[in-house]
Amino acid sequence: MQEILKVGMADLKAVKYPKILTTLGLGSCIGIALYDSTTKCAGLAHIMLPDSKQIKNNTNKAKFADTAIELLIKEMLQLGCNKRKLTAKIAGGSQMFSFANSNDIMKIGHRNSIATKDILKSFNIPVIAEDVGGNHGRTIELYSSSGKLIVKTIGHGIKEI
């Protein structure tokens, strides 16, 4: 039986085969799954906000796309992954509530998605699959055996990306 490790909100973990990583309740948050197929090293971050520089209380590095991705890569390197072999899959970034004002500041899910993709690009990590947007929450599971990411959504079923 493979061990399943939970990644909480504003949290991240890196593991090697045969472990599975899961995170629950991705609404506007983004689940960032990194994988190295040669070493079977997997990492998962559950970020809440796009940018640590816009918030005074930014001590939790796993909370923000800009700092979480960098920290997750470091943890994966310590496990022996090859940074040049990393690929990414992302899920989440929903607009969970509708607002009368269509101000971009309220579009946290969209802003998280854009920031995540930009930061991954800056690290030369390709996003090979995504399930982002919409108005529904997601739960995801990342398998270190293969890099598959299972996305479970109430009312939208289960899919692999």
FIDOMI-11372 format. One line per 5 residues: number of its first residue (from 1); their letters; for each residue x, y, z of N, C-alpha, C, O, CB. Coordinates in nm, 2 decimals, decimal comma, always signed. Last residue first. Glycine has a CB too. Layout:
<nodes>
NUM	a	X/Y/Z/X/Y/Z/X/Y/Z/X/Y/Z/X/Y/Z  ...;
</nodes>
This chain:
<nodes>
161	iekig	-0,48/+1,42/-1,54/-0,41/+1,52/-1,63/-0,26/+1,49/-1,62/-0,18/+1,56/-1,68/-0,44/+1,67/-1,59  -0,78/+1,25/-1,50/-0,63/+1,24/-1,49/-0,58/+1,34/-1,59/-0,61/+1,35/-1,71/-0,58/+1,10/-1,52  -1,08/+1,31/-1,32/-1,00/+1,30/-1,44/-0,85/+1,30/-1,41/-0,81/+1,34/-1,30/-1,03/+1,42/-1,54  -1,41/+1,28/-1,20/-1,26/+1,26/-1,17/-1,19/+1,25/-1,31/-1,24/+1,18/-1,40/-1,24/+1,13/-1,09  -1,68/+1,52/-1,18/-1,62/+1,39/-1,19/-1,47/+1,39/-1,15/-1,42/+1,48/-1,09/-1,64/+1,34/-1,32;
156	hgitk	-1,83/+1,74/-1,13/-1,75/+1,74/-1,26/-1,67/+1,61/-1,27/-1,61/+1,59/-1,37/-1,66/+1,86/-1,27  -1,95/+1,72/-0,88/-2,03/+1,76/-1,00/-1,96/+1,76/-1,13/-2,03/+1,78/-1,23/-2,08/+1,90/-0,97  -1,64/+1,77/-0,73/-1,78/+1,74/-0,71/-1,87/+1,80/-0,82/-1,86/+1,92/-0,86/-1,83/+1,80/-0,57  -1,35/+1,65/-0,87/-1,44/+1,77/-0,85/-1,58/+1,72/-0,84/-1,63/+1,65/-0,91/-1,42/+1,86/-0,98  -1,02/+1,56/-0,87/-1,15/+1,52/-0,83/-1,23/+1,64/-0,80/-1,19/+1,73/-0,73/-1,15/+1,42/-0,70;
151	vilkg	-0,75/+1,47/-1,06/-0,83/+1,58/-1,02/-0,97/+1,54/-0,99/-1,04/+1,48/-1,08/-0,83/+1,70/-1,13  -0,44/+1,32/-1,05/-0,58/+1,29/-1,05/-0,65/+1,42/-0,99/-0,62/+1,47/-0,88/-0,62/+1,16/-0,96  -0,15/+1,31/-1,23/-0,23/+1,40/-1,13/-0,37/+1,37/-1,15/-0,43/+1,39/-1,26/-0,19/+1,55/-1,16  +0,14/+1,11/-1,26/+0,00/+1,14/-1,29/-0,07/+1,22/-1,18/-0,04/+1,20/-1,06/-0,08/+1,01/-1,32  +0,39/+1,04/-1,20/+0,37/+1,18/-1,22/+0,22/+1,21/-1,26/+0,19/+1,33/-1,29/+0,46/+1,23/-1,33;
146	sssyl	+0,45/+0,78/-1,13/+0,43/+0,81/-1,27/+0,41/+0,96/-1,30/+0,43/+1,00/-1,42/+0,31/+0,74/-1,32  +0,50/+0,76/-0,85/+0,53/+0,64/-0,94/+0,53/+0,68/-1,09/+0,61/+0,63/-1,17/+0,43/+0,53/-0,92  +0,39/+0,97/-0,72/+0,53/+0,97/-0,75/+0,58/+0,86/-0,84/+0,69/+0,86/-0,89/+0,61/+0,97/-0,62  +0,09/+1,12/-0,80/+0,15/+0,99/-0,78/+0,30/+1,00/-0,82/+0,34/+1,03/-0,93/+0,08/+0,88/-0,87  -0,12/+1,35/-0,65/+0,00/+1,33/-0,73/+0,07/+1,21/-0,70/+0,11/+1,18/-0,58/+0,09/+1,46/-0,71;
141	eitrg	-0,45/+1,45/-0,64/-0,35/+1,35/-0,59/-0,24/+1,34/-0,69/-0,27/+1,32/-0,81/-0,42/+1,21/-0,57  -0,68/+1,71/-0,54/-0,59/+1,65/-0,63/-0,50/+1,55/-0,56/-0,47/+1,56/-0,44/-0,50/+1,75/-0,70  -1,00/+1,86/-0,55/-0,90/+1,78/-0,47/-0,81/+1,71/-0,57/-0,86/+1,66/-0,67/-0,97/+1,68/-0,37  -1,16/+2,17/-0,61/-1,09/+2,05/-0,66/-1,01/+1,99/-0,55/-0,96/+2,06/-0,46/-1,00/+2,08/-0,78  -1,45/+2,38/-0,67/-1,34/+2,33/-0,60/-1,28/+2,20/-0,65/-1,35/+2,13/-0,72/-1,37/+2,32/-0,45;
136	hnggv	-1,56/+2,59/-0,94/-1,58/+2,48/-0,85/-1,44/+2,44/-0,79/-1,34/+2,47/-0,84/-1,63/+2,36/-0,93  -1,57/+2,76/-1,16/-1,62/+2,81/-1,03/-1,65/+2,69/-0,93/-1,74/+2,70/-0,85/-1,76/+2,89/-1,05  -1,29/+2,81/-1,39/-1,43/+2,76/-1,35/-1,47/+2,82/-1,22/-1,41/+2,92/-1,17/-1,43/+2,61/-1,34  -0,94/+2,73/-1,34/-1,06/+2,82/-1,38/-1,19/+2,76/-1,33/-1,19/+2,66/-1,25/-1,06/+2,85/-1,52  -0,76/+2,44/-1,46/-0,77/+2,57/-1,39/-0,90/+2,64/-1,43/-0,95/+2,62/-1,54/-0,65/+2,66/-1,41;
131	deaiv	-0,57/+2,21/-1,51/-0,71/+2,21/-1,49/-0,74/+2,33/-1,40/-0,75/+2,31/-1,28/-0,76/+2,07/-1,43  -0,29/+2,12/-1,72/-0,36/+2,21/-1,63/-0,51/+2,18/-1,63/-0,57/+2,14/-1,73/-0,33/+2,35/-1,66  +0,03/+2,01/-1,82/-0,11/+1,99/-1,81/-0,17/+2,08/-1,71/-0,10/+2,12/-1,61/-0,14/+1,84/-1,78  +0,29/+2,10/-1,84/+0,25/+2,01/-1,94/+0,10/+1,97/-1,93/+0,05/+1,91/-2,02/+0,33/+1,88/-1,92  +0,48/+2,37/-1,81/+0,35/+2,33/-1,76/+0,29/+2,23/-1,87/+0,26/+2,28/-1,97/+0,25/+2,45/-1,73;
126	pinfs	+0,84/+2,35/-1,77/+0,72/+2,35/-1,86/+0,59/+2,30/-1,78/+0,60/+2,21/-1,71/+0,74/+2,27/-1,98  +1,05/+2,55/-1,62/+0,98/+2,43/-1,59/+0,85/+2,44/-1,67/+0,76/+2,52/-1,65/+0,95/+2,42/-1,44  +1,22/+2,78/-1,60/+1,23/+2,69/-1,72/+1,17/+2,55/-1,69/+1,21/+2,45/-1,74/+1,38/+2,67/-1,76  +1,17/+2,96/-1,41/+1,25/+2,85/-1,37/+1,27/+2,75/-1,48/+1,33/+2,64/-1,46/+1,19/+2,78/-1,25  +0,99/+3,12/-1,55/+1,11/+3,18/-1,51/+1,22/+3,07/-1,46/+1,34/+3,10/-1,47/+1,09/+3,28/-1,40;
121	klidk	+0,77/+2,94/-1,56/+0,84/+2,97/-1,69/+0,98/+3,03/-1,65/+1,08/+3,00/-1,72/+0,76/+3,07/-1,77  +0,69/+2,95/-1,30/+0,74/+2,83/-1,35/+0,82/+2,85/-1,48/+0,92/+2,79/-1,50/+0,62/+2,73/-1,38  +0,60/+3,22/-1,30/+0,71/+3,18/-1,22/+0,77/+3,05/-1,26/+0,89/+3,03/-1,27/+0,67/+3,17/-1,07  +0,38/+3,21/-1,48/+0,50/+3,30/-1,51/+0,62/+3,26/-1,43/+0,73/+3,26/-1,48/+0,46/+3,44/-1,47  +0,21/+3,02/-1,36/+0,27/+2,99/-1,49/+0,39/+3,08/-1,52/+0,49/+3,03/-1,57/+0,16/+3,02/-1,60;
116	taisn	+0,15/+3,17/-1,12/+0,21/+3,04/-1,12/+0,28/+3,00/-1,25/+0,40/+2,96/-1,25/+0,11/+2,93/-1,08  +0,03/+3,40/-1,22/+0,15/+3,41/-1,15/+0,23/+3,28/-1,15/+0,35/+3,27/-1,17/+0,13/+3,46/-1,01  -0,21/+3,28/-1,34/-0,11/+3,36/-1,42/+0,02/+3,37/-1,35/+0,13/+3,34/-1,42/-0,16/+3,50/-1,45  -0,33/+3,17/-1,11/-0,29/+3,09/-1,22/-0,19/+3,16/-1,31/-0,09/+3,09/-1,35/-0,42/+3,06/-1,31  -0,37/+3,39/-0,94/-0,29/+3,28/-0,90/-0,24/+3,20/-1,01/-0,12/+3,16/-1,02/-0,36/+3,19/-0,80;
111	rhgik	-0,55/+3,54/-1,10/-0,42/+3,60/-1,07/-0,32/+3,49/-1,02/-0,20/+3,49/-1,06/-0,43/+3,71/-0,96  -0,77/+3,36/-1,09/-0,70/+3,39/-1,22/-0,56/+3,45/-1,20/-0,47/+3,41/-1,27/-0,79/+3,49/-1,30  -0,82/+3,37/-0,81/-0,79/+3,24/-0,88/-0,72/+3,27/-1,01/-0,62/+3,20/-1,04/-0,92/+3,16/-0,91  -0,88/+3,64/-0,76/-0,76/+3,57/-0,70/-0,72/+3,45/-0,78/-0,61/+3,43/-0,80/-0,79/+3,54/-0,55  -1,02/+3,88/-0,85/-1,01/+3,76/-0,93/-0,88/+3,68/-0,89/-0,79/+3,67/-0,96/-1,00/+3,79/-1,08;
106	midns	-1,01/+4,12/-0,72/-1,10/+4,01/-0,66/-1,09/+3,88/-0,74/-1,14/+3,78/-0,69/-1,24/+4,06/-0,67  -0,86/+4,27/-0,88/-0,80/+4,24/-0,75/-0,89/+4,13/-0,68/-0,83/+4,05/-0,60/-0,80/+4,36/-0,65  -1,01/+4,34/-1,10/-0,92/+4,23/-1,11/-0,86/+4,18/-0,98/-0,82/+4,07/-0,96/-0,80/+4,27/-1,20  -1,36/+4,40/-1,06/-1,22/+4,44/-1,03/-1,13/+4,32/-1,03/-1,16/+4,22/-0,97/-1,22/+4,52/-0,90  -1,63/+4,39/-1,12/-1,54/+4,29/-1,18/-1,39/+4,34/-1,17/-1,31/+4,31/-1,26/-1,58/+4,28/-1,33;
101	nafsf	-1,87/+4,40/-0,87/-1,76/+4,47/-0,93/-1,66/+4,37/-0,99/-1,62/+4,28/-0,93/-1,68/+4,56/-0,82  -2,02/+4,19/-0,78/-2,09/+4,29/-0,87/-1,98/+4,37/-0,94/-1,99/+4,41/-1,06/-2,18/+4,39/-0,78  -1,88/+3,87/-0,79/-1,88/+4,00/-0,73/-1,95/+4,10/-0,83/-1,93/+4,08/-0,95/-1,74/+4,05/-0,70  -1,90/+3,53/-0,71/-1,92/+3,63/-0,81/-1,94/+3,77/-0,73/-2,00/+3,77/-0,63/-2,05/+3,61/-0,90  -1,66/+3,29/-0,60/-1,77/+3,38/-0,57/-1,78/+3,48/-0,68/-1,68/+3,52/-0,74/-1,75/+3,45/-0,43;
96	mqsgg	-1,45/+3,14/-0,71/-1,55/+3,07/-0,63/-1,68/+3,16/-0,59/-1,78/+3,11/-0,56/-1,49/+3,03/-0,50  -1,29/+3,08/-0,97/-1,35/+3,21/-0,92/-1,47/+3,16/-0,84/-1,58/+3,13/-0,89/-1,40/+3,31/-1,04  -1,00/+2,87/-0,93/-1,14/+2,90/-0,96/-1,18/+3,03/-0,91/-1,12/+3,09/-0,82/-1,23/+2,79/-0,90  -0,74/+2,75/-0,91/-0,76/+2,89/-0,97/-0,90/+2,92/-1,01/-0,93/+2,99/-1,10/-0,67/+2,90/-1,09  -0,67/+2,42/-1,00/-0,73/+2,51/-0,91/-0,76/+2,64/-0,98/-0,79/+2,65/-1,10/-0,64/+2,54/-0,79;
91	aikat	-0,35/+2,28/-1,10/-0,50/+2,27/-1,09/-0,55/+2,37/-0,98/-0,48/+2,41/-0,89/-0,54/+2,13/-1,05  -0,07/+2,19/-1,30/-0,14/+2,28/-1,21/-0,29/+2,26/-1,21/-0,35/+2,22/-1,31/-0,10/+2,42/-1,24  +0,24/+2,03/-1,35/+0,09/+2,03/-1,37/+0,03/+2,11/-1,26/+0,07/+2,11/-1,15/+0,04/+1,88/-1,37  +0,57/+2,04/-1,48/+0,47/+2,09/-1,39/+0,33/+2,06/-1,44/+0,30/+2,06/-1,56/+0,48/+2,24/-1,36  +0,89/+1,88/-1,47/+0,77/+1,93/-1,54/+0,67/+1,96/-1,43/+0,67/+1,92/-1,32/+0,72/+1,82/-1,64;
86	lkrkn	+1,24/+1,86/-1,45/+1,11/+1,89/-1,38/+1,01/+1,93/-1,48/+1,04/+2,01/-1,57/+1,13/+2,00/-1,28  +1,50/+1,82/-1,54/+1,40/+1,72/-1,58/+1,26/+1,75/-1,53/+1,16/+1,68/-1,56/+1,44/+1,59/-1,54  +1,66/+2,01/-1,43/+1,64/+2,02/-1,58/+1,53/+1,92/-1,62/+1,48/+1,94/-1,74/+1,77/+2,00/-1,65  +1,68/+1,92/-1,17/+1,60/+2,04/-1,20/+1,57/+2,05/-1,35/+1,46/+2,10/-1,38/+1,67/+2,17/-1,15  +1,65/+1,61/-1,06/+1,72/+1,68/-1,16/+1,64/+1,80/-1,20/+1,53/+1,78/-1,26/+1,77/+1,59/-1,28;
81	cglql	+1,64/+1,51/-0,71/+1,58/+1,53/-0,84/+1,67/+1,62/-0,93/+1,76/+1,68/-0,88/+1,44/+1,60/-0,83  +1,73/+1,46/-0,45/+1,81/+1,41/-0,56/+1,74/+1,43/-0,70/+1,79/+1,37/-0,80/+1,83/+1,27/-0,54  +1,63/+1,59/-0,24/+1,59/+1,45/-0,25/+1,66/+1,38/-0,37/+1,64/+1,26/-0,40/+1,44/+1,43/-0,26  +1,71/+1,84/-0,28/+1,77/+1,77/-0,17/+1,74/+1,63/-0,17/+1,81/+1,55/-0,11/+1,72/+1,84/-0,04  +1,54/+1,91/-0,49/+1,68/+1,89/-0,52/+1,75/+1,82/-0,41/+1,84/+1,74/-0,43/+1,75/+2,03/-0,54;
76	mekil	+1,30/+1,94/-0,35/+1,31/+1,83/-0,44/+1,46/+1,80/-0,48/+1,50/+1,69/-0,49/+1,23/+1,86/-0,57  +1,36/+2,17/-0,20/+1,33/+2,05/-0,13/+1,34/+1,93/-0,22/+1,39/+1,82/-0,18/+1,19/+2,05/-0,07  +1,39/+2,36/-0,42/+1,50/+2,33/-0,33/+1,48/+2,20/-0,25/+1,57/+2,12/-0,24/+1,52/+2,44/-0,23  +1,12/+2,35/-0,52/+1,24/+2,31/-0,60/+1,36/+2,27/-0,52/+1,42/+2,17/-0,54/+1,28/+2,42/-0,71  +0,99/+2,47/-0,30/+0,96/+2,33/-0,34/+1,07/+2,27/-0,43/+1,11/+2,16/-0,41/+0,83/+2,33/-0,42;
71	leiat	+1,10/+2,73/-0,31/+1,12/+2,64/-0,19/+1,10/+2,49/-0,23/+1,17/+2,41/-0,19/+1,03/+2,68/-0,07  +1,00/+2,82/-0,55/+1,14/+2,82/-0,53/+1,17/+2,72/-0,41/+1,27/+2,65/-0,42/+1,19/+2,96/-0,49  +0,72/+2,80/-0,51/+0,78/+2,72/-0,61/+0,93/+2,71/-0,59/+0,99/+2,61/-0,61/+0,75/+2,79/-0,75  +0,68/+2,98/-0,29/+0,66/+2,84/-0,27/+0,73/+2,75/-0,38/+0,78/+2,65/-0,35/+0,51/+2,81/-0,28  +0,73/+3,24/-0,38/+0,82/+3,18/-0,28/+0,80/+3,03/-0,27/+0,90/+2,96/-0,24/+0,81/+3,25/-0,15;
66	dafka	+0,52/+3,28/-0,58/+0,66/+3,32/-0,60/+0,76/+3,25/-0,51/+0,87/+3,21/-0,55/+0,68/+3,47/-0,59  +0,28/+3,19/-0,46/+0,34/+3,13/-0,58/+0,48/+3,16/-0,59/+0,56/+3,07/-0,62/+0,26/+3,18/-0,70  +0,26/+3,16/-0,10/+0,26/+3,24/-0,22/+0,33/+3,17/-0,34/+0,43/+3,09/-0,32/+0,34/+3,37/-0,19  +0,28/+2,99/+0,12/+0,15/+3,05/+0,09/+0,14/+3,12/-0,05/+0,03/+3,15/-0,10/+0,12/+3,15/+0,20  +0,52/+2,90/+0,18/+0,44/+2,81/+0,10/+0,31/+2,87/+0,06/+0,23/+2,81/-0,02/+0,41/+2,68/+0,18;
61	kntnn	+0,63/+3,09/+0,35/+0,68/+3,09/+0,21/+0,59/+3,00/+0,12/+0,58/+3,02/+0,00/+0,82/+3,05/+0,20  +0,52/+3,28/+0,58/+0,49/+3,15/+0,53/+0,52/+3,14/+0,38/+0,43/+3,18/+0,30/+0,34/+3,10/+0,57  +0,56/+3,56/+0,60/+0,66/+3,46/+0,66/+0,64/+3,32/+0,61/+0,74/+3,24/+0,61/+0,66/+3,47/+0,81  +0,43/+3,79/+0,53/+0,46/+3,69/+0,43/+0,57/+3,59/+0,48/+0,65/+3,54/+0,40/+0,52/+3,77/+0,31  +0,24/+4,03/+0,60/+0,27/+3,90/+0,67/+0,30/+3,79/+0,57/+0,21/+3,72/+0,53/+0,15/+3,87/+0,76;
56	kiqks	+0,22/+4,22/+0,39/+0,31/+4,24/+0,50/+0,35/+4,11/+0,57/+0,46/+4,09/+0,60/+0,25/+4,34/+0,60  +0,22/+4,16/+0,04/+0,16/+4,13/+0,17/+0,26/+4,15/+0,28/+0,37/+4,11/+0,26/+0,10/+3,98/+0,18  +0,34/+4,17/-0,20/+0,23/+4,26/-0,18/+0,16/+4,24/-0,05/+0,06/+4,31/-0,02/+0,13/+4,23/-0,29  +0,54/+3,97/-0,22/+0,58/+4,11/-0,20/+0,47/+4,21/-0,18/+0,49/+4,33/-0,14/+0,66/+4,15/-0,32  +0,43/+3,73/-0,27/+0,46/+3,76/-0,13/+0,50/+3,90/-0,11/+0,49/+3,95/+0,00/+0,57/+3,67/-0,09;
51	dplmi	+0,17/+3,66/-0,49/+0,29/+3,74/-0,48/+0,32/+3,77/-0,33/+0,23/+3,84/-0,27/+0,29/+3,86/-0,56  -0,07/+3,50/-0,52/+0,03/+3,51/-0,62/+0,16/+3,56/-0,58/+0,27/+3,51/-0,63/-0,02/+3,59/-0,73  -0,19/+3,27/-0,26/-0,18/+3,40/-0,32/-0,07/+3,41/-0,42/+0,03/+3,33/-0,41/-0,16/+3,51/-0,21  -0,19/+3,00/-0,19/-0,31/+3,08/-0,17/-0,31/+3,21/-0,25/-0,42/+3,26/-0,29/-0,33/+3,11/-0,03  -0,08/+2,68/-0,29/-0,06/+2,82/-0,27/-0,19/+2,89/-0,27/-0,29/+2,85/-0,33/+0,03/+2,88/-0,39;
46	halga	+0,04/+2,39/-0,22/-0,09/+2,45/-0,22/-0,08/+2,59/-0,19/-0,08/+2,63/-0,07/-0,19/+2,37/-0,12  +0,27/+2,18/-0,40/+0,25/+2,30/-0,32/+0,10/+2,34/-0,33/+0,04/+2,33/-0,44/+0,34/+2,42/-0,36  +0,45/+1,89/-0,42/+0,32/+1,95/-0,44/+0,31/+2,07/-0,34/+0,35/+2,06/-0,22/+0,21/+1,85/-0,40  +0,67/+1,67/-0,61/+0,65/+1,78/-0,51/+0,52/+1,84/-0,53/+0,47/+1,86/-0,65/+0,76/+1,88/-0,52  +0,86/+1,37/-0,66/+0,74/+1,45/-0,68/+0,73/+1,56/-0,57/+0,77/+1,54/-0,45/+0,61/+1,36/-0,68;
41	cktts	+1,08/+1,16/-0,83/+1,07/+1,26/-0,72/+0,95/+1,35/-0,75/+0,94/+1,40/-0,87/+1,20/+1,34/-0,71  +1,18/+0,98/-1,01/+1,05/+0,96/-0,94/+1,03/+1,04/-0,82/+0,98/+0,99/-0,72/+1,03/+0,81/-0,91  +1,40/+1,03/-1,16/+1,42/+1,00/-1,02/+1,30/+0,96/-0,94/+1,30/+0,92/-0,82/+1,49/+1,11/-0,95  +1,28/+1,08/-1,40/+1,40/+0,99/-1,39/+1,43/+0,95/-1,25/+1,48/+0,84/-1,23/+1,52/+1,07/-1,45  +1,07/+1,25/-1,38/+1,04/+1,11/-1,41/+1,16/+1,02/-1,40/+1,15/+0,90/-1,38/+0,98/+1,10/-1,55;
36	dylai	+0,99/+1,48/-1,15/+1,10/+1,44/-1,22/+1,09/+1,29/-1,25/+1,10/+1,21/-1,16/+1,24/+1,47/-1,15  +0,73/+1,72/-1,10/+0,77/+1,58/-1,11/+0,90/+1,57/-1,20/+0,91/+1,63/-1,30/+0,66/+1,50/-1,17  +0,50/+1,93/-0,92/+0,63/+1,91/-0,99/+0,67/+1,77/-0,99/+0,65/+1,70/-0,89/+0,74/+2,01/-0,93  +0,20/+2,09/-0,90/+0,26/+1,95/-0,89/+0,39/+1,95/-0,98/+0,38/+1,98/-1,10/+0,16/+1,84/-0,94  +0,03/+2,31/-0,72/+0,14/+2,30/-0,82/+0,21/+2,17/-0,80/+0,27/+2,15/-0,69/+0,24/+2,42/-0,79;
31	gicsg	-0,29/+2,42/-0,69/-0,21/+2,31/-0,66/-0,10/+2,30/-0,76/-0,13/+2,28/-0,88/-0,29/+2,18/-0,65  -0,41/+2,74/-0,59/-0,35/+2,66/-0,70/-0,27/+2,54/-0,64/-0,19/+2,56/-0,54/-0,26/+2,74/-0,79  -0,72/+2,88/-0,48/-0,58/+2,84/-0,46/-0,54/+2,75/-0,58/-0,62/+2,70/-0,65/-0,57/+2,76/-0,33  -0,99/+2,91/-0,51/-0,90/+3,00/-0,59/-0,75/+2,97/-0,57/-0,67/+3,02/-0,65/-0,93/+3,14/-0,53  -0,98/+2,60/-0,42/-1,08/+2,69/-0,48/-1,01/+2,78/-0,57/-0,97/+2,75/-0,68/-1,17/+2,76/-0,37;
26	lgltt	-0,90/+2,29/-0,32/-0,85/+2,40/-0,41/-0,96/+2,48/-0,47/-1,04/+2,42/-0,55/-0,76/+2,34/-0,52  -0,95/+2,09/-0,12/-1,01/+2,22/-0,11/-0,94/+2,33/-0,20/-0,93/+2,44/-0,15/-1,01/+2,26/+0,02  -0,65/+1,90/-0,05/-0,80/+1,92/-0,06/-0,83/+2,06/-0,07/-0,76/+2,15/-0,03/-0,86/+1,85/+0,06  -0,39/+1,71/-0,19/-0,43/+1,84/-0,12/-0,58/+1,85/-0,15/-0,63/+1,82/-0,26/-0,35/+1,96/-0,17  -0,14/+1,45/-0,17/-0,28/+1,50/-0,20/-0,30/+1,63/-0,13/-0,24/+1,66/-0,02/-0,38/+1,40/-0,15;
21	likpy	+0,10/+1,23/-0,29/+0,07/+1,36/-0,23/-0,07/+1,40/-0,27/-0,11/+1,38/-0,38/+0,18/+1,47/-0,27  +0,24/+0,91/-0,24/+0,14/+0,99/-0,31/+0,12/+1,12/-0,22/+0,11/+1,11/-0,10/+0,01/+0,91/-0,32  +0,55/+0,72/-0,27/+0,45/+0,80/-0,20/+0,36/+0,88/-0,29/+0,39/+0,90/-0,41/+0,52/+0,90/-0,10  +0,76/+0,54/-0,33/+0,63/+0,52/-0,38/+0,52/+0,61/-0,33/+0,40/+0,57/-0,34/+0,59/+0,38/-0,37  +0,93/+0,81/-0,48/+0,85/+0,69/-0,50/+0,87/+0,60/-0,38/+0,98/+0,59/-0,33/+0,89/+0,62/-0,63;
16	kvakl	+0,97/+1,10/-0,26/+1,02/+1,01/-0,37/+0,92/+0,89/-0,37/+0,85/+0,86/-0,28/+1,17/+0,96/-0,34  +0,85/+1,44/-0,21/+0,87/+1,30/-0,17/+0,93/+1,22/-0,29/+0,95/+1,27/-0,40/+0,73/+1,23/-0,14  +0,78/+1,75/-0,06/+0,85/+1,68/-0,16/+0,87/+1,53/-0,12/+0,91/+1,51/+0,00/+0,98/+1,75/-0,20  +0,52/+1,98/+0,01/+0,59/+1,86/+0,05/+0,66/+1,81/-0,08/+0,61/+1,82/-0,19/+0,50/+1,76/+0,11  +0,36/+2,27/+0,16/+0,42/+2,20/+0,05/+0,50/+2,08/+0,10/+0,54/+2,08/+0,21/+0,51/+2,30/-0,04;
11	damgv	+0,09/+2,51/+0,22/+0,19/+2,41/+0,26/+0,25/+2,35/+0,14/+0,20/+2,37/+0,03/+0,11/+2,30/+0,35  -0,15/+2,64/+0,21/-0,03/+2,72/+0,23/+0,08/+2,63/+0,29/+0,15/+2,66/+0,39/-0,06/+2,83/+0,33  -0,33/+2,36/+0,32/-0,34/+2,49/+0,26/-0,22/+2,57/+0,30/-0,18/+2,57/+0,42/-0,47/+2,57/+0,30  -0,14/+2,05/+0,33/-0,24/+2,15/+0,37/-0,24/+2,27/+0,29/-0,16/+2,29/+0,20/-0,22/+2,18/+0,52  -0,10/+1,75/+0,19/-0,04/+1,88/+0,19/-0,15/+1,98/+0,22/-0,25/+1,99/+0,15/+0,02/+1,91/+0,04;
6	klieq	-0,07/+1,42/+0,31/-0,16/+1,54/+0,29/-0,07/+1,67/+0,29/+0,01/+1,69/+0,38/-0,27/+1,55/+0,39  +0,04/+1,13/+0,17/+0,07/+1,24/+0,25/-0,01/+1,36/+0,21/-0,03/+1,39/+0,10/+0,22/+1,27/+0,24  +0,00/+0,79/+0,16/-0,06/+0,91/+0,11/-0,03/+1,02/+0,21/-0,06/+1,01/+0,33/-0,21/+0,90/+0,08  +0,19/+0,50/+0,07/+0,16/+0,60/+0,17/+0,11/+0,73/+0,10/+0,17/+0,78/+0,01/+0,28/+0,63/+0,26  +0,06/+0,22/-0,09/+0,14/+0,34/-0,10/+0,09/+0,44/+0,01/-0,03/+0,45/+0,03/+0,12/+0,40/-0,24;
1	m	+0,08/-0,12/+0,00/+0,00/+0,00/+0,00/+0,09/+0,12/+0,00/+0,18/+0,14/+0,08/-0,10/+0,00/+0,12;
</nodes>
